[in-house]
Amino acid sequence: MSSKPKVPPKFASEAEERAFWESHDSSEYVDWSKAESVRLPNLKPSTKTISLRLPVSLLERIKIEANKRDVPYQSLIKAWLAEDVDRHGR
């Protein structure tokens, strides 16, 4: 970058900031040549609670499979959903 980066504006809300960065190139505001890699080992992805109705027999089968793997059944459901989405997304 040959000149000093621009200073980003002050934002009144996260939504305003999000809209700004969706329509502006960050290279005008950040000297990426000075960027360094970071690790955030304790960062957990945001989650959202949902309600999902399952037949009792299906839920019992899932709980049995989770018990065999020694994992919580909700974690097993999330893992299965992620695997299926990844597989079908390819």
Phi, psi and omega in degrees: 000128186273332181242169180293137180298150175292155176268125180294152179290165173279141183247141180279338182206165177295323179297320178295318179295317179300315180298321179298309184289339175288339184244005181232149178275121183294339182294342175282342186245346183227135174273092186292346178291342179261005182291147178235148177288143176229155174243135178238076188293337182262005180286125179250139180295149176296145178233160177227132178283133176232162175250128183229121180269124179235148172300141182305319182296322178293316179299320178296319178296320178296317180297323178297315179297320179296319179297319178300326182267356181058046176228155175297144185295327178294323178295321178295317178300315180298318180296315179297318179296315180298316179300316182293318179296317178298315182296318182278344179279348182275000000 
